[in-house]
């Protein structure tokens, strides 16, 4: 699991050291191809498909952005080992993650740079070799009714084999504030676990999705032989309702949704875009 507080949705010009990763500068390898190949091919849609204009019937639905800042700030799930014996994350993985079934047009499309996940795995490599999680924040812009991830921010953090907690979070806020960047989601590794969202991950992602319905959670699981990565969000209203009403902390099971849907699902509004470049800002080096 990963504990990250979403930065505010602010406006001003980018500041801080960054590394640009154009899509043409890094060579592909067999392992990364398997990581970037999704189950049903939906994510690898060509750029021209990704940039298609919403139909006239969807224009009304997309006429206004549903962006709101929770007040007070969301409380993230925390582990309290003194309250109860620890529970393995895999035992409460909510493994019945759903397919991408959310209604077309309900969310604005969100474009992810093709090389972003490869870049993140390289940044996380040292931790992964030591079986430690790594986390990052996905930030970006809104252009022509489509969100684009343009910045991968790696915060200062402390990690274990099944946890990652950002520290010095004010630095995250500063980078996004100065760069006029939306918080579009987060990414983290499961170096020793399979590809899923733990109960703590679900609570963490709730903080992002109530701010921006399009927000995504990317899980990278390099040792999972069945699925090395996933792009998820909470179902709405099913999963959103369950997490909103859940008072538990740490690793714990969740009750079923009222509508019978899975608590979280693969995203239907996300496209891998080979034309999008991005910056990587590693705050651990500052």
N, C-alpha and C positions, 0 to 999 in steps of 0.2 A: 504494500500500500504506500501511498505518498500523501504527505500533508503539505499542501500549498494554499496560501490565501490568494484568491484572485485580486489582481491590482484594479484600481478604480478605472473607469472609462473616462479618460481625460484627453486634453488637446494642448499641444505645443511641439517644438522640433527635436529630433533625435539627438541623444547625447551618449557618449560612452564608447569604449573601444569595441569594435565589431570585426568579424571576419565574414566576407561575402563568399557564398557558395553558389556560383553559377552552375547550372545543370550540366554543362558540357565539360567541366574540369576534372571530374573524378571518374575513374574507370569502374565499370561494373564487374562484379565477381559472382560466381555461382551461388555462394551462400546468400548474398544480398538479393540476388534475383528471386531466391525462394522466399526471402522475407518480404519482398515487395510484390510478390504475386499473390493476389487475394483470391479467395475461394471461387467467386463467381464471375470475375472479370469486370465487375461493375466499376471498381475504382480506377482501372486503367483506361478509362474512356479517353479518346483522343482530345486534344486541346480544343479542336473546333466544336466537338460535342459539349465540352465543358462550358463554353462561352455562349451557348445558345440562349436566345432571348425568351423569357417566360411567355407563355401564351396569354392572349388577351383575357382569358377567363381567370388567370392567376393574378393579373395586375391589381385587381381590387383587394385580393387577399394579402398582397405584399405591399400595400400602399403605405403602411406604417411599420416602423421597426418596433418590436416589442423588447425594449431594453430598459431595465430598471435596476437601480442600486438598492440592495436590501438594507434595511435599517432596523435595528443595529446590524453590524457586520455579522455574517454567518458564523456559527460556532462549528469548528471542525471536530471530527471524531478524534479522540485521543485514546491511547492504550493506558489502562489502569491495572497493572498486574497485581496490585494489592487487593483488588476487589474480588477477583475470581481467577481460577487457574487459566492460563493462556489457552486459546483455541487456535488450532492451525488454520491459516488463511484458506488453504485448499478445502477444508471441511465446510466452510461457509462461503464458497465461491459463487453462489447463485449460478450454477453451471448451465441452467436452462436459458442462456442468453438468446435473445430472439434474433430472427433475420430482420433485414431492413424492411419494415412493413408500414412505417409512418406515412401518412398521406402525402402524395406528391404535391409540392407547392406550399406545404405547411411551413417549411423553413426556407430561408434564403440559402442558396448554394454556397458552399465553402470549399475553396481550392487549397490543396496542400501541395507544396513543392515536392516533386518526385524524390529529390535527393535529401530531403529533410530527415527522413528516418535513418538513412545511411549515415548522415552526418552525426545524428544523435548517438547511434550505436558506437561510432568511433570515439566520440567524446566520453561515452560511458564505459569504454573498453577496459580501462584500468580497474574501475569498480567491479565490472562484470567478472573479470578474472579472479577477483577476491570474493565473489558471491555477494556483492553489495549492490543495493538498488541505486539508481540515479534518476533524478527528476528534472523536468524543465517546464517552462511556461511557453505557450504558443500565443503570439500576439500578431496583430496585423491591421489591415485597413478594409474599408468598405468602398467599392467602386462599382457603379452601375448595378446596384442591387445585389452584388455578390461579394462575399467576404474572401479575403486573400490572406493567408498566413505569410507574413514577410519577415518575421523575427522569431528566432528561437533563443530564449533567455535561460541560461543555466545559473540558478541562484546558488549562493553559498548554502551548504546543506550538511546534514549528518545522516548517516545511513546504516542499516543493518541488512541482513539477507532478505527480510520481508518488510522493510519500512524505509522511508526516506522523508525527512522533514526539512523544509527550507528554513534557513536562518537569515538574519539581516534583511527581512522582507521589505524594509523601507527602500532598499536599493532597487527592488523590483518596481515599486511604485514610481520611483524617480525616472527610471528608464522609460516606462510606458507613458508617464505624464509628459516627459520632454519630447517623446516621439509621436504623440497623438495616436497612440496605438490602442485598439480594442483588445481586450482579453478574450481570445478565441478558444482557449482550452489549455490542456496540459498533456504532458507525455512522461512516461516513466517505464523503467525496465522491471522485469521479473526475472532476475538472473538464475534463480533456482526453482521457479514456479512455472506453471503453465500459463496460457494466455486467458485471463479473466479479470473481472473487477471484483476485488474483495469487498467486504462490507464497509471497511474504512474508505476504500476507493470510492464507493458509491456515495457515502456521506460527503467526501471531499468534492466529488463532481457535482453534487447538488448545489454547492456554493457557486459553481461556475454557471450552471444551467439556469438558475433562477435569475442571474444577472443578464444572461444572453441565451435564449433558447437554442441557438445554433452551436453553442460551445461543445467541444468534443474531448474525449479522453482517449489517447493513444497508448496502448500497452505493447511493449516490445518484449518478447519472450524468446530469446535466442536459443534456449535449450529445449523448447517445446517442439517435439518432432511432428506434431499434427498441425499446429497453427502458430507461426512465429510472431504474428502481430495482429492486433485488432483495433478498429476505430469505433468507439462506442458512445452512446449517450443513454440517459434514463428515458424510459417510455413515459409518455405524457397523455393522460393523467395518471396512469397506473403506478409506474415507478416513482414519479415525483411525489405522489400522495403517500406511498409507503415510507419513503425516506423523510418526508416532512413530518410524519407522525411518529417516527422512531426515536425513542429517547436513549437508546443504547449507545455505548461507546466501545472501542476496541473491536476485536473480531467477534462477530455474532451472527446468528441466522436471522433472516427476515421473514415476515409473514407474507402470504400470497397477496397479490394485488386484487383489488375489488372487481376489476373487469376480467381477471384471468390472464392478463398479458404477462410476459416476462418483466422483471424489474428493469432490465436494460437490454439494449438491442444494438445491432450493427447500424451505423448511420446510413441513411438513404440520400442525404443531401451533400455528401462529400465526394470530391473528385480529385484525383491525382493529376497535377498539371505540370507537364514537362517544360513549360515556358516561364514558370515563375521562379525568380531568384529570391534569395533570402539572406538575411544577416544572422550570424550566430554571435551572441554576446555572453561570454563566460565570466560571470561575476566572481567566480571562485579564484580567478587570477588577479583580482584587484586587491 
